[in-house]
Amino acid sequence: MSLNDVKDFTLRPDYYQQNGQDLIEHLSELFNPDMFVGFMTGNIFKYLTRWQQKNGVEDLKKARVYLNRLIEFEAENTSYSKEKKDENNKV
């Protein structure tokens, strides 16, 4: 499954569309970076912790979508991530 396939899996229903963007694209612009990373991490955790009790493999695929999109966001925002890491390591 390619990254584009992963992006398209389950996260493109019409009700998630905002001005032609999918929900994740919209929230990445709406939230500050910390809020966005928290949102993405929370969704990854949610789907990984419930997959056996709720939707099985579908939830694992959703977790993968959020993880891949978080990786993509972090790769595009490496300067922000480095600044945040440096800030957290100051004593």
C-alpha positions as CSV (number, residue, x, y, z in Angstrom):
1,M,0.0,0.0,0.0
2,S,1.5,3.3,-1.1
3,L,1.5,6.5,1.0
4,N,-1.3,7.9,-1.3
5,D,-3.3,4.7,-0.8
6,V,-2.8,5.0,3.0
7,K,-3.9,8.7,2.9
8,D,-7.0,7.7,1.0
9,F,-8.0,4.8,3.3
10,T,-11.1,5.7,5.4
11,L,-10.1,9.4,5.9
12,R,-11.7,10.9,2.8
13,P,-15.5,10.6,3.4
14,D,-17.3,13.8,2.3
15,Y,-18.2,14.7,5.9
16,Y,-14.5,15.1,6.6
17,Q,-13.9,17.5,3.8
18,Q,-13.3,21.2,4.6
19,N,-12.8,23.5,1.6
20,G,-11.5,20.7,-0.5
21,Q,-9.0,19.5,2.1
22,D,-9.3,16.3,4.1
23,L,-9.6,16.6,7.9
24,I,-6.0,16.1,8.6
25,E,-4.8,18.8,6.2
26,H,-7.4,21.2,7.6
27,L,-6.4,20.5,11.2
28,S,-2.7,20.9,10.4
29,E,-3.4,24.5,9.4
30,L,-5.9,25.2,12.1
31,F,-3.9,23.8,15.1
32,N,-0.5,25.0,16.2
33,P,2.2,22.2,15.8
34,D,1.9,21.0,19.4
35,M,-1.9,20.7,19.2
36,F,-1.7,18.9,15.8
37,V,1.0,16.4,17.0
38,G,-1.2,15.7,20.1
39,F,-4.3,15.2,18.0
40,M,-2.4,12.8,15.7
41,T,-0.7,10.9,18.5
42,G,-4.1,10.6,20.4
43,N,-5.7,9.1,17.3
44,I,-2.9,6.6,16.8
45,F,-3.1,5.5,20.4
46,K,-6.9,5.3,20.2
47,Y,-6.9,3.0,17.2
48,L,-4.0,0.8,18.5
49,T,-5.7,0.3,21.8
50,R,-9.1,-0.6,20.6
51,W,-8.5,-2.6,17.4
52,Q,-9.0,-6.1,19.0
53,Q,-12.3,-5.0,20.7
54,K,-13.8,-2.9,18.0
55,N,-13.0,-2.9,14.2
56,G,-10.0,-5.2,13.9
57,V,-7.7,-4.7,11.0
58,E,-9.6,-1.6,9.9
59,D,-8.5,0.2,13.1
60,L,-4.9,-0.9,12.5
61,K,-5.1,0.6,9.1
62,K,-6.5,3.8,10.5
63,A,-3.7,3.9,13.0
64,R,-1.2,3.5,10.2
65,V,-2.9,6.4,8.3
66,Y,-2.5,8.7,11.2
67,L,1.1,7.5,11.9
68,N,2.1,8.0,8.3
69,R,0.6,11.5,8.2
70,L,2.4,12.3,11.5
71,I,5.6,11.2,10.0
72,E,5.0,13.3,6.9
73,F,4.2,16.3,9.1
74,E,7.3,15.9,11.2
75,A,9.5,15.5,8.1
76,E,8.1,18.7,6.7
77,N,8.5,20.5,10.0
78,T,12.0,19.3,11.1
79,S,13.1,22.8,12.1
80,Y,10.1,23.0,14.5
81,S,10.7,19.6,15.9
82,K,14.4,20.3,16.5
83,E,13.6,23.6,18.2
84,K,11.1,21.9,20.5
85,K,13.5,19.1,21.3
86,D,16.3,21.6,22.1
87,E,13.8,23.6,24.3
88,N,12.8,20.5,26.2
89,N,16.5,19.6,26.9
90,K,17.4,22.9,28.4
91,V,17.9,22.8,32.2
